[in-house]
Amino acid sequence: MILHKIYEKKLLRTVKSGRIPEHIAIIMDGNRRFARKKGLEPHEGHFFGSKKAEEVLEWCWELGVKMLTLYAFSTENFRRSEKEKRNIFQLLEQELRRLLRDRRTYERGVRVKVVGKKEFLPENLRDTIKEVEEATRNHRKHYLNVAVAYGGRQEILDAVRAILMKVKRGEVKPEQIDERMLEEHLYGEGKYAKVDLIIRTGGEQRLSNFLPWQAVNSVAYFCDVYWPEFRKIDLLRAIRAWQYRTGVV
């Protein structure tokens, strides 16, 4: 444990001596496998995963990360059992309400936004999303995007359709359509259109339809640890890998 702490402090100094990525996106994979390993129910794995997300938020803000996007629930996840979906949505609502009450959300100036097909979500969760987004809409220091009912291809399709509707209404000419315009019609705001570093836990080495437009020039970092067991050292290693691979050490 002592050696672990010494290594973490050394790694932290190394990382902070270089540039910190502005936008980190995380595929929080491995909650259910963590639960099986521990002899727990799937919903308990998701609970521990939500607690880990709280920790990682603080680590990122302390390091100076400007934007964090968390992949919480994909459109493909709707295939899961009704019980598991209900538990996940309840956890999401609890975590959003915690952010709404937490003074650090306001002290740190965190803008909270849920990105995805929100119309597919339960009404009570949609109401909570609306409440937290409204309460933080003027915050500009940090950005937290929570991807729920999210699919990357669908996001691009929705952006294209929104632009085509403007063309149909005569607000935009076809020759005016460019990358910047499409990015303005994606789900998020600010630096959302460009991801510096994508981290995936749980051992899988794929992006699973997560931010395909935004990730075109990003660094992908895969680690074997399940999401509830993700450590600050793992985050620092991912950032250090990004620094080395982009030459910003």
Secondary structure, DSSP 8 states (H G I E B T S, - for coil): -HHHHHHHHHHHHHHHTS---SEEEEE---HHHHHHHHT--HHHHHHHHHHHHHHHHHHHHHHT--EEEEEEEEGGGGGS-HHHHHHHHHHHHHHHHHHHH-HHHHHTTEEEEEES-GGGS-HHHHHHHHHHHHHTTT--SEEEEEEEEE-HHHHHHHHHHHHHHHHHTTSS-GGG--HHHHHHTSSS-GGGG--SEEEE-SS--S-TTSSTTTTTT-EEEE--S-GGG--HHHHHHHHHHHHHHHT--
